[in-house]
């Protein structure tokens, strides 16, 4: 009897050791979206990786995000057209908003399920408050040769490229991947506020992660990328440096630890109030989480 128990124990330990060795040698697959979630909130990544259902995803800020994202996809067409005729008008943006609202439930049926007309109306009013800034920025950028050229290229592209890296065991899908002056450049859309200069650090790392995927796939260095800040109608170009790539590699390691089971410490921020995981985000972190 005891020998059977001992034998079972030994087999169990051998299996655990084998599994641990396998996991150490086999990199856990991750996505650029998971990196972006981590950069926003490490705890949010922990819950989403474990299939915890958010309490609600139909908050006002989330609906604003979806609508602005869809509108921003048409900004290159507007910018490209305004360079050859009149500036972007308030009426142009109003027509675009109406078209997006008409199709938003078809594009995001799960996300829009249960969203009330009141929330949609409120989100629309918040977005309309940015129309003057969007209109002015798009009109001005139409006169900038580099931005105008970028908008012209984006106007004829309608597919989101699938990128992957075998070395990093990571995949990602940027909004677009354009080729400018013999080099590829990822383009992403962000719906938050725009910094006074350049791009936010998290957005820089988001771009750099796509750059690293594109470099492996296409076999050439990616020197720069673009962020389209939808709420302001601004394109921002940044150069991608070795420090950005180094930080991406560090972030990849932290994301893998979370996917392996490490719960990071809770960090309070302005985003907590509208986070759909806020009710469950009160679990004490393990000692290992202090490395985050």
Secondary structure, DSSP 8 states (H G I E B T S, - for coil): -HHHHHHHHHHHHHHHHHHHHHHHHS---EEHHHHHHHHH-HHHHHHHHTT---S-S--HHHHHHHHHHHHHTTHHHHHHHHTTSS---HHHHHHHHHHHHHHHHHH-HHHHTT--HHHHHHHHHHHHTTHHHHHHHHHHHTTSHHHHHHHHHHHT------EEETTTTEEE--SEEEEETTEEEEEEEE-S---SSS--HHHHHHHHHHHHHHHHHHSS---EEEEEETTTTEEEEEE--HHHHHHHHHHHHHHHHHHHT--------GGGGG-TTTTT------GGGGG-
